[in-house]
Amino acid sequence: MEAYLSFNGNAAEALAFYARSLGGKILFSMTFGESPMGKDTPEAYKGKIMHATLEARGKQIMASDLPPGMAFEGYKGFSLSVQAGDVKEGEALFKALSEGGKVTMPYAATFWSPGFGMLEDKFGVPWMVNVAQPQG
């Protein structure tokens, strides 16, 4: 399974932020204006993302801006989770993703992990950064 995020007109900015924060790259991106229905797209939406795919850390996130007429209602009931290889990497990921956002649980050791934290990024998307407990 892969996550598909809908944005309120800032999908391109969000995906560029995720590519930088997670060390990934955008594999595909098409605007509403570039699509087969581009000529029928309102001018204000021609440059908005109709579909894009980002690959980072061996996973993919797909995203788009909401099409004309659809209301953005925020993000509720889920978190994107990223696994770090060690505490230092987890801390770097947490710092990058939380830049301009809101920390909801500071990055720290827990009973299940040597490094875990929760945040909402600057686009309002909830994230968890986790380091697996060393197997011993």
C-alpha positions, 0 to 999 in steps of 0.5 A, spaced: 500 500 500 502 507 498 499 513 501 496 518 496 495 525 499 491 531 496 493 538 497 490 545 497 494 547 491 501 546 494 502 539 492 508 541 488 511 545 494 510 539 499 513 534 494 519 538 493 520 539 501 519 531 502 524 530 496 529 534 500 527 532 507 527 524 506 532 524 500 528 522 495 526 524 488 519 526 484 519 520 479 513 523 475 509 530 475 503 532 471 499 538 472 492 539 470 494 544 464 498 538 461 493 533 462 488 531 456 483 535 459 488 541 460 484 546 455 478 545 459 481 546 466 480 553 469 486 558 468 487 558 476 488 550 476 492 549 470 499 549 474 496 545 479 498 538 480 493 533 477 498 527 479 505 526 482 509 520 485 515 521 489 520 516 491 524 516 498 527 511 502 525 505 498 517 507 498 513 512 494 508 517 496 503 519 490 499 526 491 495 531 487 492 538 488 484 537 489 481 539 483 476 545 482 470 544 486 473 540 491 474 542 498 480 541 502 478 538 509 485 537 512 488 531 514 485 526 520 485 519 522 492 517 519 500 519 520 505 517 515 511 513 518 518 513 516 523 508 519 530 510 521 536 506 521 539 509 527 537 514 532 542 520 529 538 518 522 531 519 526 533 525 529 535 528 522 529 526 519 525 529 524 528 535 524 527 536 517 520 534 516 518 538 522 521 545 519 516 550 519 511 545 522 508 543 529 511 538 534 506 533 537 511 529 541 518 531 541 523 526 538 526 522 544 527 514 546 521 511 548 520 504 551 519 501 544 524 505 540 531 508 542 528 514 537 521 516 536 517 523 535 511 525 532 509 532 528 505 535 523 509 538 517 508 545 515 503 542 510 499 539 516 500 532 514 502 528 520 508 524 521 511 519 525 519 518 525 521 511 528 527 507 530 527 500 530 529 497 537 535 493 536 534 486 536 538 482 541 
